[in-house]
Amino acid sequence: MNIQVDLTESDNILEGFIRGEIDAHTAPVLREKLETYQNHQGLKAELDLSNVNYMDSTGLGVFVAFYKSVNSNGGHVKLKGLSARLKRLFDITGLGDIMDIESVGKGGN
Amino acid sequence: MAQEIENQYKEILNEYMKKQTEQNLYVGQNFSRQLILENIAPEEVISMHKAAIQELYSELPEVVWHSFDFLIEMMINYGLALQERQSLLKQQEELKVEMDLAANVQETLLKTKLPLLEGLDIGLLSIPARKMNGDYIYFVSDHDGYAGVAVADVIGKGLPAALCMSMIKFGMDSLNSSHALPKDVLSVINRIVEKSVDDSMFVSMFYSNYDAKQARLTYGSAGHEPAILYRAKDNEFSELFAKGLLLGVSPAAVYEEHTVDLEKGDLVIMMTDGVTEGRNEDGFIEREVIFELIERKKDEPAQSIVQYVYDELERMQNAQFQDDFTLVIYKKV
Protein backbone atom coordinates (compact mmCIF):
# COMPACT_ATOMS: atom_id res chain seq x y z
CA MET A 1 0.00 0.00 0.00
CA ASN A 2 2.44 2.65 -1.11
CA ILE A 3 2.91 5.02 -3.96
CA GLN A 4 5.68 7.23 -5.23
CA VAL A 5 4.87 10.18 -7.45
CA ASP A 6 7.65 12.22 -9.04
CA LEU A 7 6.52 15.19 -11.10
CA THR A 8 8.81 17.72 -12.79
CA GLU A 9 7.59 20.63 -14.84
CA SER A 10 9.43 23.04 -17.10
CA ASP A 11 8.12 25.21 -19.97
CA ASN A 12 4.63 23.86 -19.35
CA ILE A 13 5.76 20.31 -20.02
CA LEU A 14 5.00 18.03 -17.12
CA GLU A 15 6.86 14.76 -16.81
CA GLY A 16 5.74 12.23 -14.25
CA PHE A 17 6.82 8.87 -12.94
CA ILE A 18 4.42 6.93 -10.79
CA ARG A 19 5.39 3.79 -8.93
CA GLY A 20 3.50 1.41 -6.72
CA GLU A 21 -0.21 0.85 -6.24
CA ILE A 22 -3.00 3.27 -6.98
CA ASP A 23 -6.04 2.39 -4.89
CA ALA A 24 -8.45 4.06 -2.49
CA HIS A 25 -5.65 4.56 0.05
CA THR A 26 -3.00 6.03 -2.25
CA ALA A 27 -5.18 7.80 -4.84
CA PRO A 28 -5.56 10.98 -2.71
CA VAL A 29 -1.76 11.42 -2.75
CA LEU A 30 -1.68 11.24 -6.54
CA ARG A 31 -4.73 13.48 -6.90
CA GLU A 32 -3.22 16.17 -4.71
CA LYS A 33 0.07 16.22 -6.66
CA LEU A 34 -1.64 16.34 -10.05
CA GLU A 35 -4.05 19.06 -8.95
CA THR A 36 -1.11 21.46 -8.61
CA TYR A 37 -0.72 21.44 -12.40
CA GLN A 38 -4.13 20.71 -13.89
CA ASN A 39 -5.17 24.33 -14.30
CA HIS A 40 -2.07 25.46 -16.20
CA GLN A 41 -3.03 26.69 -19.66
CA GLY A 42 -1.93 24.40 -22.47
CA LEU A 43 -0.10 21.93 -20.24
CA LYS A 44 1.52 18.97 -21.95
CA ALA A 45 1.60 16.13 -19.46
CA GLU A 46 3.26 12.77 -19.94
CA LEU A 47 2.87 10.28 -17.14
CA ASP A 48 4.83 7.05 -17.04
CA LEU A 49 2.92 4.22 -15.37
CA SER A 50 5.29 1.36 -16.19
CA ASN A 51 5.99 0.79 -12.49
CA VAL A 52 2.38 0.82 -11.40
CA ASN A 53 1.58 -2.76 -10.48
CA TYR A 54 -2.01 -2.22 -9.38
CA MET A 55 -4.71 0.29 -10.03
CA ASP A 56 -8.39 0.16 -9.17
CA SER A 57 -11.31 2.32 -10.21
CA THR A 58 -10.45 5.03 -7.67
CA GLY A 59 -7.10 5.48 -9.43
CA LEU A 60 -8.88 5.63 -12.75
CA GLY A 61 -11.06 8.42 -11.36
CA VAL A 62 -7.95 10.48 -10.55
CA PHE A 63 -6.65 10.25 -14.12
CA VAL A 64 -10.03 11.07 -15.63
CA ALA A 65 -10.42 14.14 -13.44
CA PHE A 66 -6.90 15.25 -14.40
CA TYR A 67 -7.58 14.55 -18.07
CA LYS A 68 -10.82 16.56 -18.02
CA SER A 69 -9.19 19.56 -16.34
CA VAL A 70 -6.13 19.63 -18.56
CA ASN A 71 -8.22 19.18 -21.69
CA SER A 72 -10.57 22.00 -20.80
CA ASN A 73 -7.51 24.24 -20.40
CA GLY A 74 -6.29 23.41 -23.88
CA GLY A 75 -3.65 20.92 -22.76
CA HIS A 76 -2.90 17.29 -23.41
CA VAL A 77 -2.41 14.23 -21.23
CA LYS A 78 -0.52 11.15 -22.32
CA LEU A 79 -0.24 8.01 -20.23
CA LYS A 80 2.48 5.56 -21.14
CA GLY A 81 3.96 2.25 -20.07
CA LEU A 82 0.62 0.67 -19.21
CA SER A 83 0.74 -3.01 -18.29
CA ALA A 84 -1.75 -5.37 -19.91
CA ARG A 85 -3.90 -5.26 -16.78
CA LEU A 86 -3.99 -1.47 -16.72
CA LYS A 87 -4.61 -1.31 -20.45
CA ARG A 88 -7.63 -3.58 -20.01
CA LEU A 89 -9.00 -1.24 -17.35
CA PHE A 90 -8.78 1.73 -19.74
CA ASP A 91 -10.27 -0.31 -22.59
CA ILE A 92 -13.24 -1.61 -20.62
CA THR A 93 -14.10 1.84 -19.32
CA GLY A 94 -13.97 3.31 -22.82
CA LEU A 95 -11.31 5.77 -21.64
CA GLY A 96 -8.77 4.13 -23.95
CA ASP A 97 -10.67 5.68 -26.87
CA ILE A 98 -10.69 9.24 -25.65
CA MET A 99 -7.36 9.44 -23.82
CA ASP A 100 -3.86 9.23 -25.29
CA ILE A 101 -2.61 5.90 -24.00
CA GLU A 102 0.43 3.82 -24.81
CA SER A 103 0.83 0.33 -23.41
CA VAL A 104 4.08 -1.56 -22.87
CA GLY A 105 3.78 -4.29 -25.46
CA LYS A 106 2.72 -2.13 -28.40
CA GLY A 107 1.16 -4.24 -31.11
CA GLY A 108 0.99 -7.30 -28.86
CA ASN A 109 -1.75 -8.22 -26.45
CA MET B 1 -18.16 12.01 46.60
CA ALA B 2 -14.77 13.69 46.07
CA GLN B 3 -13.99 13.30 49.74
CA GLU B 4 -14.81 9.63 49.52
CA ILE B 5 -12.45 9.14 46.58
CA GLU B 6 -9.68 10.98 48.41
CA ASN B 7 -10.12 8.75 51.43
CA GLN B 8 -10.05 5.63 49.30
CA TYR B 9 -6.93 6.82 47.55
CA LYS B 10 -5.20 7.55 50.83
CA GLU B 11 -6.06 4.11 52.13
CA ILE B 12 -4.80 2.29 49.03
CA LEU B 13 -1.63 4.39 49.01
CA ASN B 14 -1.04 3.75 52.69
CA GLU B 15 -1.37 0.00 52.24
CA TYR B 16 1.14 0.12 49.43
CA MET B 17 3.63 2.22 51.40
CA LYS B 18 3.50 -0.33 54.22
CA LYS B 19 3.75 -3.58 52.24
CA GLN B 20 4.57 -2.84 48.57
CA THR B 21 3.06 -6.08 47.30
CA GLU B 22 1.81 -6.94 43.81
CA GLN B 23 -1.64 -7.18 45.29
CA ASN B 24 -1.46 -3.54 46.50
CA LEU B 25 -0.41 -2.41 43.04
CA TYR B 26 -3.26 -4.34 41.48
CA VAL B 27 -5.75 -2.60 43.73
CA GLY B 28 -4.20 0.73 42.70
CA GLN B 29 -4.56 -0.14 38.99
CA ASN B 30 -8.22 -0.96 39.39
CA PHE B 31 -8.77 2.23 41.32
CA SER B 32 -7.19 4.30 38.53
CA ARG B 33 -9.71 2.84 36.08
CA GLN B 34 -12.48 3.99 38.36
CA LEU B 35 -10.92 7.48 38.44
CA ILE B 36 -10.98 7.63 34.64
CA LEU B 37 -14.63 6.59 34.62
CA GLU B 38 -15.37 9.39 37.09
CA ASN B 39 -13.59 11.89 34.83
CA ILE B 40 -10.92 12.75 37.38
CA ALA B 41 -8.17 14.74 35.64
CA PRO B 42 -4.48 13.76 36.05
CA GLU B 43 -3.67 16.96 37.97
CA GLU B 44 -6.46 16.16 40.43
CA VAL B 45 -4.93 12.75 41.05
CA ILE B 46 -1.63 14.41 41.92
CA SER B 47 -3.37 16.90 44.22
CA MET B 48 -5.01 13.95 45.90
CA HIS B 49 -1.64 12.25 46.18
CA LYS B 50 -0.07 15.34 47.72
CA ALA B 51 -2.87 15.71 50.27
CA ALA B 52 -2.61 12.04 51.22
CA ILE B 53 1.17 12.19 51.65
CA GLN B 54 0.81 15.34 53.72
CA GLU B 55 -1.48 13.53 56.11
CA LEU B 56 0.59 10.37 56.24
CA TYR B 57 4.09 11.89 56.27
CA SER B 58 3.72 15.46 57.46
CA GLU B 59 7.38 15.67 58.50
CA LEU B 60 8.69 15.61 54.90
CA PRO B 61 10.75 18.66 53.86
CA GLU B 62 9.21 21.69 52.06
CA VAL B 63 10.92 20.86 48.76
CA VAL B 64 8.75 17.77 48.40
CA TRP B 65 5.52 19.82 48.60
CA HIS B 66 6.89 22.36 46.15
CA SER B 67 7.77 19.62 43.75
CA PHE B 68 4.20 18.33 43.88
CA ASP B 69 2.86 21.80 43.09
CA PHE B 70 5.16 21.92 40.11
CA LEU B 71 4.07 18.49 38.94
CA ILE B 72 0.40 19.49 39.22
CA GLU B 73 1.11 22.44 36.93
CA MET B 74 2.85 20.10 34.49
CA MET B 75 -0.16 17.83 34.31
CA ILE B 76 -2.80 20.44 33.49
CA ASN B 77 -2.34 20.22 29.71
CA TYR B 78 -2.50 16.44 29.88
CA GLY B 79 -5.86 16.85 31.57
CA LEU B 80 -7.05 19.10 28.74
CA ALA B 81 -5.85 16.62 26.12
CA LEU B 82 -7.81 13.91 27.88
CA GLN B 83 -10.95 16.05 27.88
CA GLU B 84 -10.53 16.72 24.18
CA ARG B 85 -10.19 13.03 23.49
CA GLN B 86 -13.36 12.29 25.35
CA SER B 87 -15.32 14.89 23.42
CA LEU B 88 -13.91 13.46 20.15
CA LEU B 89 -15.03 10.00 21.18
CA LYS B 90 -18.48 11.36 21.77
CA GLN B 91 -18.54 13.10 18.39
CA GLN B 92 -17.34 9.94 16.71
CA GLU B 93 -20.14 8.03 18.33
CA GLU B 94 -22.65 10.60 17.03
CA LEU B 95 -21.19 10.36 13.51
CA LYS B 96 -21.47 6.61 13.64
CA VAL B 97 -25.13 6.86 14.54
CA GLU B 98 -25.67 9.24 11.60
CA MET B 99 -23.83 6.93 9.21
CA ASP B 100 -25.96 4.01 10.37
CA LEU B 101 -29.04 6.09 9.72
CA ALA B 102 -27.80 7.09 6.26
CA ALA B 103 -26.98 3.48 5.43
CA ASN B 104 -30.51 2.51 6.45
CA VAL B 105 -32.03 5.25 4.33
CA GLN B 106 -29.88 4.12 1.40
CA GLU B 107 -31.00 0.55 1.84
CA THR B 108 -34.66 1.49 1.91
CA LEU B 109 -34.39 4.00 -0.91
CA LEU B 110 -32.49 1.74 -3.25
CA LYS B 111 -34.42 -1.43 -2.61
CA THR B 112 -35.25 -3.37 -5.74
CA LYS B 113 -37.47 -6.32 -6.45
CA LEU B 114 -36.44 -9.39 -8.41
CA PRO B 115 -38.70 -9.69 -11.46
CA LEU B 116 -40.61 -12.89 -12.14
CA LEU B 117 -40.04 -14.04 -15.70
CA GLU B 118 -41.06 -17.18 -17.47
CA GLY B 119 -38.08 -19.48 -17.98
CA LEU B 120 -35.58 -17.31 -16.12
CA ASP B 121 -34.02 -18.10 -12.76
CA ILE B 122 -32.29 -15.10 -11.15
CA GLY B 123 -29.66 -15.13 -8.41
CA LEU B 124 -28.42 -11.95 -6.76
CA LEU B 125 -25.96 -10.96 -4.07
CA SER B 126 -24.67 -7.47 -3.26
CA ILE B 127 -22.43 -7.05 -0.24
CA PRO B 128 -20.76 -3.76 0.67
CA ALA B 129 -17.12 -3.85 1.80
CA ARG B 130 -17.81 -0.99 4.19
CA LYS B 131 -20.96 0.53 5.57
CA MET B 132 -22.25 2.19 2.41
CA ASN B 133 -22.52 0.16 -0.76
CA GLY B 134 -20.84 1.73 -3.83
CA ASP B 135 -22.46 -0.88 -6.04
CA TYR B 136 -25.99 -0.50 -7.20
CA ILE B 137 -28.40 -2.92 -8.73
CA TYR B 138 -31.85 -2.08 -9.95
CA PHE B 139 -34.52 -4.09 -11.72
CA VAL B 140 -37.24 -2.57 -13.87
CA SER B 141 -40.18 -4.85 -14.44
CA ASP B 142 -43.73 -4.43 -15.65
CA HIS B 143 -44.82 -8.06 -15.37
CA ASP B 144 -45.26 -8.18 -19.13
CA GLY B 145 -42.48 -10.61 -19.92
CA TYR B 146 -39.79 -7.95 -20.07
CA ALA B 147 -37.32 -6.90 -17.39
CA GLY B 148 -34.43 -4.50 -17.32
CA VAL B 149 -31.54 -4.69 -14.94
CA ALA B 150 -28.86 -2.12 -14.19
CA VAL B 151 -25.65 -3.15 -12.46
CA ALA B 152 -23.64 -0.07 -11.54
CA ASP B 153 -20.49 0.78 -9.66
CA VAL B 154 -19.95 4.31 -8.46
CA ILE B 155 -16.28 5.26 -8.59
CA GLY B 156 -15.70 7.28 -5.47
CA LYS B 157 -16.83 5.84 -2.18
CA GLY B 158 -18.92 6.56 0.84
CA LEU B 159 -21.57 9.22 1.24
CA PRO B 160 -21.10 11.08 -2.10
CA ALA B 161 -21.30 7.76 -3.94
CA ALA B 162 -24.54 6.94 -2.16
CA LEU B 163 -26.04 10.27 -3.17
CA CYS B 164 -24.97 9.65 -6.75
CA MET B 165 -26.79 6.34 -6.69
CA SER B 166 -30.04 7.96 -5.69
CA MET B 167 -29.66 10.07 -8.82
CA ILE B 168 -29.30 6.99 -10.99
CA LYS B 169 -32.33 5.45 -9.36
CA PHE B 170 -34.47 8.49 -10.09
CA GLY B 171 -33.13 8.61 -13.62
CA MET B 172 -34.20 5.01 -14.15
CA ASP B 173 -37.56 5.64 -12.55
CA SER B 174 -38.16 8.54 -14.89
CA LEU B 175 -37.71 6.18 -17.88
CA ASN B 176 -40.15 3.85 -16.25
CA SER B 177 -40.17 1.13 -18.86
CA SER B 178 -38.93 -2.43 -18.90
CA HIS B 179 -38.84 -2.19 -22.72
CA ALA B 180 -36.31 0.65 -22.76
CA LEU B 181 -33.23 -0.12 -24.83
CA PRO B 182 -29.82 -0.18 -23.19
CA LYS B 183 -28.32 2.47 -25.44
CA ASP B 184 -31.15 4.88 -24.57
CA VAL B 185 -31.06 4.13 -20.85
CA LEU B 186 -27.29 4.62 -20.72
CA SER B 187 -27.47 7.89 -22.69
CA VAL B 188 -30.14 9.34 -20.41
CA ILE B 189 -28.30 8.38 -17.21
CA ASN B 190 -25.03 9.64 -18.71
CA ARG B 191 -26.48 13.08 -19.21
CA ILE B 192 -27.89 13.15 -15.68
CA VAL B 193 -24.59 12.09 -14.13
CA GLU B 194 -22.50 14.35 -16.37
CA LYS B 195 -24.48 17.42 -15.40
CA SER B 196 -24.63 16.90 -11.72
CA VAL B 197 -21.58 15.07 -10.50
CA ASP B 198 -18.24 16.26 -9.28
CA ASP B 199 -15.31 15.89 -11.69
CA SER B 200 -13.64 12.92 -10.05
CA MET B 201 -16.78 10.82 -9.59
CA PHE B 202 -17.92 8.46 -12.30
CA VAL B 203 -20.23 5.56 -12.73
CA SER B 204 -19.77 2.36 -14.66
CA MET B 205 -22.99 0.60 -15.56
CA PHE B 206 -24.11 -2.49 -17.38
CA TYR B 207 -27.70 -2.44 -18.55
CA SER B 208 -29.58 -5.30 -20.05
CA ASN B 209 -33.11 -5.89 -21.10
CA TYR B 210 -34.56 -9.40 -21.17
CA ASP B 211 -37.44 -10.49 -23.35
CA ALA B 212 -38.75 -13.71 -21.79
CA LYS B 213 -40.82 -14.76 -24.78
CA GLN B 214 -37.84 -14.90 -27.13
CA ALA B 215 -35.28 -15.53 -24.37
CA ARG B 216 -33.40 -12.59 -25.82
CA LEU B 217 -31.00 -10.42 -23.88
CA THR B 218 -30.16 -6.97 -25.22
CA TYR B 219 -27.25 -5.36 -23.42
CA GLY B 220 -25.06 -2.30 -23.37
CA SER B 221 -22.25 -1.10 -21.16
CA ALA B 222 -20.96 2.22 -19.94
CA GLY B 223 -17.38 1.36 -19.09
CA HIS B 224 -18.49 -1.55 -16.96
CA GLU B 225 -16.83 -4.90 -16.36
CA PRO B 226 -18.20 -7.06 -19.24
CA ALA B 227 -20.87 -9.58 -18.38
CA ILE B 228 -20.06 -13.22 -19.06
CA LEU B 229 -22.09 -15.65 -21.11
CA TYR B 230 -21.90 -19.36 -20.34
CA ARG B 231 -23.10 -21.51 -23.19
CA ALA B 232 -24.29 -24.83 -21.80
CA LYS B 233 -24.09 -26.71 -25.09
CA ASP B 234 -20.44 -25.70 -25.69
CA ASN B 235 -19.53 -25.63 -22.01
CA GLU B 236 -17.74 -22.32 -22.71
CA PHE B 237 -17.50 -18.87 -21.22
CA SER B 238 -17.27 -15.71 -23.32
CA GLU B 239 -17.41 -11.97 -22.67
CA LEU B 240 -20.46 -9.90 -23.55
CA PHE B 241 -18.48 -6.85 -24.54
CA ALA B 242 -20.18 -3.63 -25.59
CA LYS B 243 -18.33 -0.44 -26.25
CA GLY B 244 -19.24 2.59 -24.18
CA LEU B 245 -17.64 5.27 -22.03
CA LEU B 246 -18.06 5.56 -18.26
CA LEU B 247 -21.08 7.65 -17.29
CA GLY B 248 -20.32 11.24 -16.38
CA VAL B 249 -17.17 11.75 -18.47
CA SER B 250 -18.57 13.19 -21.68
CA PRO B 251 -22.12 14.28 -22.61
CA ALA B 252 -21.43 13.19 -26.20
CA ALA B 253 -20.82 9.54 -25.34
CA VAL B 254 -22.75 7.01 -27.46
CA TYR B 255 -23.47 3.47 -26.40
CA GLU B 256 -23.47 0.27 -28.39
CA GLU B 257 -25.93 -2.48 -27.80
CA HIS B 258 -25.92 -6.14 -28.77
CA THR B 259 -28.28 -9.05 -28.39
CA VAL B 260 -27.84 -12.66 -27.50
CA ASP B 261 -30.46 -15.44 -27.45
CA LEU B 262 -30.31 -17.73 -24.45
CA GLU B 263 -30.82 -21.47 -24.58
CA LYS B 264 -31.62 -23.90 -21.82
CA GLY B 265 -28.87 -24.07 -19.19
CA ASP B 266 -27.15 -20.88 -20.42
CA LEU B 267 -25.99 -18.40 -17.81
CA VAL B 268 -25.48 -14.65 -17.98
CA ILE B 269 -23.16 -13.44 -15.25
CA MET B 270 -23.27 -9.73 -14.45
CA MET B 271 -20.98 -8.30 -11.82
CA THR B 272 -18.89 -5.41 -10.52
CA ASP B 273 -15.10 -5.31 -10.30
CA GLY B 274 -15.31 -6.29 -6.64
CA VAL B 275 -15.88 -9.81 -7.98
CA THR B 276 -13.06 -9.86 -10.53
CA GLU B 277 -10.45 -7.72 -8.79
CA GLY B 278 -9.99 -9.96 -5.78
CA ARG B 279 -6.48 -10.39 -4.43
CA ASN B 280 -4.81 -12.83 -2.10
CA GLU B 281 -1.15 -13.22 -1.01
CA ASP B 282 -0.23 -14.83 -4.33
CA GLY B 283 -1.62 -11.99 -6.40
CA PHE B 284 -4.84 -11.54 -8.32
CA ILE B 285 -7.62 -14.05 -8.41
CA GLU B 286 -7.92 -14.64 -12.14
CA ARG B 287 -11.23 -14.66 -13.96
CA GLU B 288 -10.70 -18.30 -14.90
CA VAL B 289 -10.94 -19.17 -11.22
CA ILE B 290 -14.37 -17.56 -11.10
CA PHE B 291 -15.43 -19.40 -14.26
CA GLU B 292 -14.33 -22.65 -12.66
CA LEU B 293 -16.39 -21.94 -9.54
CA ILE B 294 -19.46 -21.22 -11.64
CA GLU B 295 -19.01 -24.29 -13.79
CA ARG B 296 -18.82 -26.49 -10.73
CA LYS B 297 -22.32 -25.36 -9.64
CA LYS B 298 -23.90 -24.70 -13.04
CA ASP B 299 -26.68 -27.23 -12.51
CA GLU B 300 -27.87 -25.65 -9.26
CA PRO B 301 -30.35 -22.77 -8.90
CA ALA B 302 -28.94 -19.33 -9.76
CA GLN B 303 -29.00 -18.17 -6.13
CA SER B 304 -26.93 -21.16 -5.00
CA ILE B 305 -24.32 -20.45 -7.69
CA VAL B 306 -24.07 -16.81 -6.63
CA GLN B 307 -23.74 -17.73 -2.97
CA TYR B 308 -21.13 -20.39 -3.71
CA VAL B 309 -18.96 -17.96 -5.72
CA TYR B 310 -19.15 -15.44 -2.89
CA ASP B 311 -18.30 -17.98 -0.20
CA GLU B 312 -15.35 -19.38 -2.14
CA LEU B 313 -13.91 -15.95 -3.04
CA GLU B 314 -14.32 -14.87 0.55
CA ARG B 315 -12.39 -17.93 1.68
CA MET B 316 -9.60 -17.30 -0.85
CA GLN B 317 -9.21 -13.72 0.36
CA ASN B 318 -9.34 -14.65 4.05
CA ALA B 319 -12.74 -13.00 4.41
CA GLN B 320 -11.29 -9.63 3.37
CA PHE B 321 -13.10 -8.12 0.41
CA GLN B 322 -11.43 -4.82 -0.54
CA ASP B 323 -14.32 -3.68 -2.69
CA ASP B 324 -18.09 -3.96 -2.77
CA PHE B 325 -19.22 -7.26 -4.24
CA THR B 326 -22.20 -7.54 -6.57
CA LEU B 327 -23.04 -10.58 -8.62
CA VAL B 328 -26.19 -11.32 -10.61
CA ILE B 329 -26.74 -14.54 -12.49
CA TYR B 330 -29.50 -15.15 -15.03
CA LYS B 331 -30.10 -18.80 -15.73
CA LYS B 332 -32.26 -19.91 -18.62
CA VAL B 333 -34.37 -22.84 -17.47
Chai-1 contact restraints between the chains, C-beta under 6 A:
chainA,res_idxA,chainB,res_idxB,connection_type,confidence,min_distance_angstrom,max_distance_angstrom,comment,restraint_id
A,S57,B,I155,contact,1.0,0.0,6.0,A-B,restraint_1
A,G61,B,I155,contact,1.0,0.0,6.0,A-B,restraint_2
A,G61,B,S200,contact,1.0,0.0,6.0,A-B,restraint_3
A,G61,B,F202,contact,1.0,0.0,6.0,A-B,restraint_4
A,A65,B,D199,contact,1.0,0.0,6.0,A-B,restraint_5
A,A65,B,S200,contact,1.0,0.0,6.0,A-B,restraint_6
A,K68,B,D199,contact,1.0,0.0,6.0,A-B,restraint_7
A,T93,B,G223,contact,1.0,0.0,6.0,A-B,restraint_8
A,T93,B,L246,contact,1.0,0.0,6.0,A-B,restraint_9
A,G94,B,G223,contact,1.0,0.0,6.0,A-B,restraint_10
A,G94,B,G244,contact,1.0,0.0,6.0,A-B,restraint_11
A,G94,B,L245,contact,1.0,0.0,6.0,A-B,restraint_12
